[in-house]
Amino acid sequence: MFLEELHLVKGLDPVADAFASTVYSDVVNLENYGSAMFIIYKGVGATGTSTITVEACSNFAAGAVAAVPFRYRSVTSTDVPSALTEATTAGFATTAGSSQLYFVEVNVEDLIASGYEYARLKAVEVVDSPVLGGILVALGKPRFTSAVDVTAIA
């Protein structure tokens, strides 16, 4: 079953101005997983945009962080996703508008290369305009069959 291979975490509850200023998802621990996918859902927005990056963290408190490369794709119209794009540590900018999904994936190898095994998504507002949205985190490729039953947040 697909759900038995994923551990879902609320990364950022939906809110009216979800990406105001600088916003971070919850930190997730990937010690029992091979990858994390941050799913950004922009429900309603006009001109608001953000720069999206992924940070490897030393612990749940993000005592030390390092930006890491990742892959992403977007769905900004219909249900057809964009091509998979490799992002550098500088990240990418979201598109202005409503009803959008962004799938941001980081592999544990990229985190380990930074010396850390925790991760979070960082969104820095570029155009200040409220966007109703939230972030869901899907942890995948469990190292153990029971890993999906173990908490991955603080």
Secondary structure, 3 states (H helix, E strand, C coil): CHHHHCEEEEEEEEECCCCCCEEECCCEECCCEEEEEEEEEEEEECCCEEEEEEEEECCCCCCCEEEECEEEEEECCCCCCCCCEEECCCCEECCCCCCEEEEEEEEHHHHHHHCCCEEEEEEEEEECCCEEEEEEEEEEEECCCCHHHCCCCC
